[in-house]
Amino acid sequence: MTTLGEFCGKAFGALMRRQRALALSVVFLAGSAVSAHSAELTAEDPSSEWVFSVAPYGWGAGISGDVGLFGRKPIELDLKFSDILENLKFAAMGVAEAHNGTFGVFVDAIYVHTEDDEEISRSVNGLPARLDASVDTENLAATFMGEYRVVNDAAITLDLMAGIRLWDVKNDISAKLEVGGAELAQFSGDDGDRWVDPMAGIKTRINTDTPLYLTGWGMIGGGGVGSHLTWDVMGGIGYQWTGSFSTVVGYRALGVDYSNDGFVYDVVEQGPFLGGVFRF
């Protein structure tokens, strides 16, 4: 027979797991399009004039790691992308870049809003108990980087990158516990954090004698300034359909280890991506 304390503990754990499935839905979605549209800036167009590009993209990432809210013990996660997608309310992802063949800047912004209502029922001391919970999560990840091209020829380009990544995670939770048809307790609260990580990395494009090309990047940052450590690696294969449009598919993995005042965010997100790049 389940006691009231055991029921509340299990319910809170289930709620946190569900909540993190929402909160982490795309909080790390920052990079597939950056790699994609960096592929547009090749040695085939090495003029000093500025070239601009925009790139919408999608990333089918799953999540694993440990997350803790409200100072509670972190909960282990292992979620597939399909587990996350079903509660997506709104998402917007894209990159804008400017480059003149030597220097460049890019901004990558990802906003995701998820919402879910859950009901958990058990028997407590022989009485029916029910927990109704609502979870609303908003996530923003924005990357601002400067670039310097150190290799620029027909076969390969290589850029050094440095800048920052802003994280903003908001979690609003409300719950009501009823036992035997009577309301026993209510809870509402929010937890999350906002922080900035310094970032450094490289990205490259390797051309072939066909419209196909290879592209990838690697980044590392944090160092205790924001997170303890964050990293980001990606590789893809692209197809140059025209001089102003290409597509890229590949695989990306990103990790972050952050904790502050009872909020823990130590996860790895990884999965395939697809991006479209428009240059003008």
VOPAGU-2260 file (C-alpha; in pm, 1 decimal, decimal comma):
REM VOPAGU-2260
SITE   aa  ch    i         X         Y         Z
SITE  MET   A    0       0,0       0,0       0,0
SITE  THR   A    1     139,5     338,4     -99,0
SITE  THR   A    2     176,6     601,4     172,8
SITE  LEU   A    3     108,5     969,1     109,6
SITE  GLY   A    4     477,9    1055,8     135,4
SITE  GLU   A    5     575,2     785,1    -111,7
SITE  PHE   A    6     304,3     895,8    -350,9
SITE  CYS   A    7     414,1    1261,7    -339,8
SITE  GLY   A    8     777,4    1163,4    -390,0
SITE  LYS   A    9     697,8     942,5    -688,3
SITE  ALA   A   10     463,4    1203,6    -832,8
SITE  PHE   A   11     721,2    1478,5    -803,9
SITE  GLY   A   12     985,1    1258,1    -966,7
SITE  ALA   A   13     752,1    1172,1   -1253,7
SITE  LEU   A   14     661,4    1538,3   -1292,7
SITE  MET   A   15    1025,7    1640,8   -1304,8
SITE  ARG   A   16    1105,2    1379,1   -1566,6
SITE  ARG   A   17     812,5    1497,6   -1775,3
SITE  GLN   A   18     903,1    1859,1   -1717,0
SITE  ARG   A   19    1259,8    1807,1   -1828,2
SITE  ALA   A   20    1140,5    1631,4   -2139,8
SITE  LEU   A   21     973,7    1961,3   -2221,1
SITE  ALA   A   22    1232,4    2199,8   -2085,6
SITE  LEU   A   23    1514,9    2038,3   -2277,7
SITE  SER   A   24    1324,9    2001,2   -2600,6
SITE  VAL   A   25    1545,1    2231,5   -2804,0
SITE  VAL   A   26    1738,1    2436,2   -2554,1
SITE  PHE   A   27    2062,5    2331,3   -2721,4
SITE  LEU   A   28    1951,2    2367,2   -3079,1
SITE  ALA   A   29    2225,6    2599,5   -3189,9
SITE  GLY   A   30    2458,6    2497,6   -3462,3
SITE  SER   A   31    2336,2    2281,4   -3743,4
SITE  ALA   A   32    2247,9    2578,4   -3958,3
SITE  VAL   A   33    2564,2    2762,4   -3859,2
SITE  SER   A   34    2763,1    2479,2   -4008,7
SITE  ALA   A   35    2531,3    2468,2   -4304,2
SITE  HIS   A   36    2554,9    2828,8   -4401,8
SITE  SER   A   37    2925,5    2848,8   -4328,3
SITE  ALA   A   38    2945,4    2597,5   -4607,2
SITE  GLU   A   39    2804,6    2863,9   -4837,3
SITE  LEU   A   40    3102,9    3089,5   -4775,3
SITE  THR   A   41    3365,1    2910,4   -4980,0
SITE  ALA   A   42    3682,9    3001,1   -5155,8
SITE  GLU   A   43    3483,9    3002,4   -5477,2
SITE  ASP   A   44    3365,4    3351,0   -5376,2
SITE  PRO   A   45    3665,2    3507,4   -5194,4
SITE  SER   A   46    3581,0    3871,7   -5267,1
SITE  SER   A   47    3608,8    4134,5   -4997,4
SITE  GLU   A   48    3241,8    4224,5   -5034,1
SITE  TRP   A   49    3011,0    4117,8   -4758,6
SITE  VAL   A   50    2794,9    3811,7   -4823,4
SITE  PHE   A   51    2483,2    3749,9   -4615,3
SITE  SER   A   52    2300,3    3424,5   -4550,5
SITE  VAL   A   53    2005,2    3295,5   -4351,3
SITE  ALA   A   54    1939,6    2933,9   -4260,7
SITE  PRO   A   55    1629,0    2777,5   -4104,9
SITE  TYR   A   56    1687,8    2426,6   -3972,4
SITE  GLY   A   57    1556,5    2138,8   -3766,1
SITE  TRP   A   58    1732,3    1904,8   -3525,4
SITE  GLY   A   59    1582,8    1571,9   -3416,1
SITE  ALA   A   60    1775,5    1542,2   -3091,4
SITE  GLY   A   61    1729,5    1315,8   -2793,0
SITE  ILE   A   62    1845,6    1403,9   -2442,3
SITE  SER   A   63    2035,0    1221,6   -2168,8
SITE  GLY   A   64    2188,1    1338,2   -1843,7
SITE  ASP   A   65    2092,4    1474,2   -1501,6
SITE  VAL   A   66    1860,5    1765,4   -1423,0
SITE  GLY   A   67    1748,2    1901,9   -1086,8
SITE  LEU   A   68    1491,3    2168,5    -992,3
SITE  PHE   A   69    1401,1    2340,3    -664,9
SITE  GLY   A   70    1713,3    2205,6    -495,6
SITE  ARG   A   71    1596,5    1847,0    -522,4
SITE  LYS   A   72    1824,4    1558,2    -610,0
SITE  PRO   A   73    1892,7    1555,9    -986,4
SITE  ILE   A   74    1690,0    1310,9   -1191,6
SITE  GLU   A   75    1848,1    1098,7   -1464,6
SITE  LEU   A   76    1702,6    1149,0   -1812,9
SITE  ASP   A   77    1713,1     936,4   -2125,8
SITE  LEU   A   78    1459,2    1073,3   -2372,9
SITE  LYS   A   79    1408,0    1018,5   -2743,5
SITE  PHE   A   80    1317,7    1301,2   -2977,7
SITE  SER   A   81     969,4    1152,0   -3026,2
SITE  ASP   A   82     909,5    1181,6   -2649,3
SITE  ILE   A   83     974,9    1554,7   -2669,9
SITE  LEU   A   84     801,1    1644,6   -2993,5
SITE  GLU   A   85     448,6    1552,9   -2884,8
SITE  ASN   A   86     428,0    1845,2   -2638,8
SITE  LEU   A   87     585,2    2112,9   -2854,0
SITE  LYS   A   88     376,1    2431,7   -2859,5
SITE  PHE   A   89     599,0    2665,7   -3059,9
SITE  ALA   A   90     955,4    2669,6   -3190,8
SITE  ALA   A   91    1163,3    2908,0   -3399,6
SITE  MET   A   92    1523,3    2839,1   -3506,8
SITE  GLY   A   93    1750,6    3014,3   -3748,7
SITE  VAL   A   94    2089,5    3164,8   -3822,6
SITE  ALA   A   95    2196,8    3490,4   -3985,6
SITE  GLU   A   96    2556,8    3542,8   -4096,5
SITE  ALA   A   97    2769,2    3805,5   -4269,4
SITE  HIS   A   98    3116,3    3732,4   -4408,3
SITE  ASN   A   99    3363,8    3915,0   -4632,3
SITE  GLY   A  100    3601,9    3628,6   -4706,1
SITE  THR   A  101    3831,8    3707,4   -4411,0
SITE  PHE   A  102    3615,0    3825,3   -4122,4
SITE  GLY   A  103    3265,1    3718,1   -4032,2
SITE  VAL   A  104    2996,5    3729,2   -3768,4
SITE  PHE   A  105    2700,1    3504,0   -3704,4
SITE  VAL   A  106    2401,0    3492,7   -3474,3
SITE  ASP   A  107    2212,4    3173,1   -3401,7
SITE  ALA   A  108    1882,4    3193,6   -3210,2
SITE  ILE   A  109    1655,5    2915,1   -3091,9
SITE  TYR   A  110    1331,6    2963,2   -2901,3
SITE  VAL   A  111    1114,2    2672,9   -2787,7
SITE  HIS   A  112     788,8    2678,2   -2591,5
SITE  THR   A  113     637,5    2354,3   -2461,3
SITE  GLU   A  114     334,0    2289,1   -2246,1
SITE  ASP   A  115     188,9    1976,4   -2092,0
SITE  ASP   A  116     -89,1    1875,8   -1849,6
SITE  GLU   A  117     -48,2    1549,8   -1662,0
SITE  GLU   A  118    -262,6    1345,2   -1425,4
SITE  ILE   A  119    -111,4    1083,8   -1192,3
SITE  SER   A  120    -347,4     856,1    -992,5
SITE  ARG   A  121    -262,5     613,9    -713,9
SITE  SER   A  122    -413,9     458,7    -402,8
SITE  VAL   A  123    -291,8     611,2     -75,0
SITE  ASN   A  124    -383,7     426,8     244,7
SITE  GLY   A  125    -678,3     275,6      60,9
SITE  LEU   A  126    -803,3     612,8     -67,9
SITE  PRO   A  127    -787,4     730,5    -429,0
SITE  ALA   A  128    -525,2    1002,0    -477,6
SITE  ARG   A  129    -469,5    1217,5    -782,5
SITE  LEU   A  130    -204,4    1470,6    -877,2
SITE  ASP   A  131    -294,1    1718,2   -1152,7
SITE  ALA   A  132      10,9    1900,4   -1284,5
SITE  SER   A  133      75,5    2161,6   -1550,1
SITE  VAL   A  134     421,3    2229,7   -1692,5
SITE  ASP   A  135     507,9    2532,3   -1904,9
SITE  THR   A  136     863,5    2569,4   -2033,7
SITE  GLU   A  137    1033,7    2837,8   -2239,8
SITE  ASN   A  138    1390,8    2797,8   -2363,4
SITE  LEU   A  139    1618,4    3033,9   -2548,7
SITE  ALA   A  140    1971,1    2960,3   -2669,2
SITE  ALA   A  141    2149,8    3234,9   -2861,2
SITE  THR   A  142    2505,5    3225,5   -2994,7
SITE  PHE   A  143    2703,9    3532,0   -3100,4
SITE  MET   A  144    3039,5    3462,1   -3266,0
SITE  GLY   A  145    3312,7    3636,8   -3457,1
SITE  GLU   A  146    3506,0    3450,9   -3729,5
SITE  TYR   A  147    3849,8    3476,7   -3884,3
SITE  ARG   A  148    3930,9    3270,1   -4193,2
SITE  VAL   A  149    4279,9    3118,4   -4173,5
SITE  VAL   A  150    4252,6    2885,6   -4475,7
SITE  ASN   A  151    4071,0    2996,3   -4788,9
SITE  ASP   A  152    4124,9    2803,3   -5111,9
SITE  ALA   A  153    3923,6    2599,1   -5358,6
SITE  ALA   A  154    3963,0    2272,3   -5166,0
SITE  ILE   A  155    3905,6    2377,9   -4806,0
SITE  THR   A  156    3809,7    2669,4   -4583,2
SITE  LEU   A  157    3887,9    2690,9   -4212,6
SITE  ASP   A  158    3752,5    2954,2   -3971,5
SITE  LEU   A  159    3854,1    3029,4   -3613,6
SITE  MET   A  160    3559,6    3137,5   -3397,1
SITE  ALA   A  161    3518,7    3313,9   -3063,6
SITE  GLY   A  162    3222,0    3463,7   -2883,3
SITE  ILE   A  163    2947,5    3383,0   -2632,9
SITE  ARG   A  164    2639,9    3166,4   -2594,6
SITE  LEU   A  165    2344,2    3291,1   -2391,2
SITE  TRP   A  166    2117,7    3038,2   -2219,7
SITE  ASP   A  167    1776,4    3120,5   -2072,5
SITE  VAL   A  168    1567,0    2837,5   -1924,5
SITE  LYS   A  169    1229,9    2902,8   -1759,8
SITE  ASN   A  170    1015,6    2633,9   -1598,3
SITE  ASP   A  171     670,8    2708,0   -1450,9
SITE  ILE   A  172     503,5    2422,1   -1264,3
SITE  SER   A  173     167,4    2405,3   -1090,2
SITE  ALA   A  174      21,6    2100,5    -916,8
SITE  LYS   A  175    -282,4    2006,8    -709,0
SITE  LEU   A  176    -304,4    1695,3    -489,8
SITE  GLU   A  177    -641,5    1539,3    -402,7
SITE  VAL   A  178    -691,3    1243,2    -166,9
SITE  GLY   A  179   -1033,7    1084,6    -123,0
SITE  GLY   A  180   -1192,9    1362,5    -330,2
SITE  ALA   A  181   -1063,2    1639,0    -100,6
SITE  GLU   A  182    -793,6    1882,7    -200,3
SITE  LEU   A  183    -494,9    1817,7      22,8
SITE  ALA   A  184    -228,0    2049,1    -117,2
SITE  GLN   A  185    -142,0    2289,0    -397,6
SITE  PHE   A  186     193,2    2387,8    -538,5
SITE  SER   A  187     309,5    2642,0    -792,6
SITE  GLY   A  188     657,6    2767,1    -863,4
SITE  ASP   A  189     917,6    2842,0   -1122,1
SITE  ASP   A  190    1281,9    2745,9   -1151,3
SITE  GLY   A  191    1553,0    2789,2   -1411,2
SITE  ASP   A  192    1836,1    3027,5   -1480,0
SITE  ARG   A  193    2005,4    3255,7   -1729,1
SITE  TRP   A  194    2377,9    3242,3   -1793,5
SITE  VAL   A  195    2643,6    3324,3   -2052,4
SITE  ASP   A  196    2925,5    3095,9   -2166,1
SITE  PRO   A  197    3239,0    3216,9   -2344,1
SITE  MET   A  198    3294,0    3001,4   -2651,7
SITE  ALA   A  199    3579,6    2924,1   -2892,2
SITE  GLY   A  200    3601,8    2684,7   -3184,0
SITE  ILE   A  201    3670,8    2605,9   -3546,9
SITE  LYS   A  202    3458,4    2519,6   -3848,4
SITE  THR   A  203    3549,8    2394,5   -4191,2
SITE  ARG   A  204    3423,4    2302,9   -4534,4
SITE  ILE   A  205    3587,8    2047,5   -4764,9
SITE  ASN   A  206    3486,7    2075,9   -5129,6
SITE  THR   A  207    3476,0    1802,9   -5392,1
SITE  ASP   A  208    3465,1    1808,8   -5771,3
SITE  THR   A  209    3088,3    1758,7   -5746,5
SITE  PRO   A  210    2811,2    1962,9   -5580,4
SITE  LEU   A  211    2866,8    1752,4   -5267,7
SITE  TYR   A  212    3079,8    1888,7   -4983,4
SITE  LEU   A  213    3168,2    1804,3   -4623,6
SITE  THR   A  214    3128,8    2047,6   -4336,6
SITE  GLY   A  215    3176,0    2040,3   -3960,3
SITE  TRP   A  216    3265,0    2230,5   -3650,7
SITE  GLY   A  217    3377,3    2194,3   -3290,1
SITE  MET   A  218    3335,4    2434,2   -2997,6
SITE  ILE   A  219    3419,8    2438,2   -2630,4
SITE  GLY   A  220    3347,1    2687,8   -2355,2
SITE  GLY   A  221    3218,9    2756,9   -2007,1
SITE  GLY   A  222    3525,5    2721,0   -1788,5
SITE  GLY   A  223    3331,8    2818,6   -1477,0
SITE  VAL   A  224    3232,4    3159,7   -1611,6
SITE  GLY   A  225    2880,9    3034,2   -1684,3
SITE  SER   A  226    2864,5    2657,5   -1702,5
SITE  HIS   A  227    3139,9    2434,2   -1571,3
SITE  LEU   A  228    3190,6    2301,2   -1924,1
SITE  THR   A  229    3006,7    2311,8   -2253,4
SITE  TRP   A  230    3101,1    2155,7   -2587,0
SITE  ASP   A  231    2950,9    2126,0   -2932,1
SITE  VAL   A  232    3056,6    1906,3   -3225,7
SITE  MET   A  233    2891,2    1856,4   -3562,3
SITE  GLY   A  234    2955,4    1697,5   -3899,9
SITE  GLY   A  235    2749,6    1698,0   -4216,5
SITE  ILE   A  236    2733,6    1649,1   -4589,7
SITE  GLY   A  237    2589,5    1917,9   -4813,3
SITE  TYR   A  238    2464,5    1959,0   -5166,9
SITE  GLN   A  239    2505,5    2287,3   -5354,4
SITE  TRP   A  240    2189,2    2309,6   -5565,0
SITE  THR   A  241    2256,6    2661,5   -5694,0
SITE  GLY   A  242    2498,4    2942,0   -5616,7
SITE  SER   A  243    2251,0    3081,9   -5364,0
SITE  PHE   A  244    2099,3    2767,9   -5209,0
SITE  SER   A  245    2225,9    2447,3   -5052,9
SITE  THR   A  246    2105,7    2182,7   -4809,6
SITE  VAL   A  247    2300,3    2001,0   -4540,0
SITE  VAL   A  248    2224,4    1683,1   -4342,6
SITE  GLY   A  249    2436,5    1547,6   -4061,4
SITE  TYR   A  250    2469,2    1466,5   -3695,1
SITE  ARG   A  251    2531,1    1693,4   -3398,6
SITE  ALA   A  252    2603,6    1645,7   -3028,5
SITE  LEU   A  253    2615,0    1914,1   -2763,2
SITE  GLY   A  254    2672,4    1896,8   -2389,8
SITE  VAL   A  255    2656,5    2138,6   -2098,6
SITE  ASP   A  256    2725,8    2103,5   -1726,8
SITE  TYR   A  257    2568,9    2387,8   -1528,1
SITE  SER   A  258    2452,6    2422,6   -1167,6
SITE  ASN   A  259    2354,4    2716,6    -950,5
SITE  ASP   A  260    2145,3    2758,9    -635,5
SITE  GLY   A  261    1973,4    2420,5    -657,0
SITE  PHE   A  262    1924,5    2426,5   -1033,3
SITE  VAL   A  263    2122,3    2153,3   -1214,6
SITE  TYR   A  264    2154,9    2123,1   -1591,4
SITE  ASP   A  265    2404,8    1849,1   -1686,1
SITE  VAL   A  266    2291,9    1698,6   -2016,4
SITE  VAL   A  267    2397,0    1584,2   -2362,3
SITE  GLU   A  268    2167,3    1634,7   -2657,9
SITE  GLN   A  269    2235,7    1462,8   -2989,2
SITE  GLY   A  270    2067,8    1361,4   -3311,3
SITE  PRO   A  271    2044,8    1419,9   -3688,2
SITE  PHE   A  272    1982,6    1762,7   -3839,0
SITE  LEU   A  273    1861,7    1907,6   -4169,7
SITE  GLY   A  274    1924,1    2265,9   -4278,7
SITE  GLY   A  275    1851,1    2484,7   -4577,2
SITE  VAL   A  276    2081,4    2779,4   -4657,2
SITE  PHE   A  277    1990,7    3090,2   -4855,5
SITE  ARG   A  278    2267,0    3330,1   -4958,5
SITE  PHE   A  279    2232,0    3679,9   -5097,2
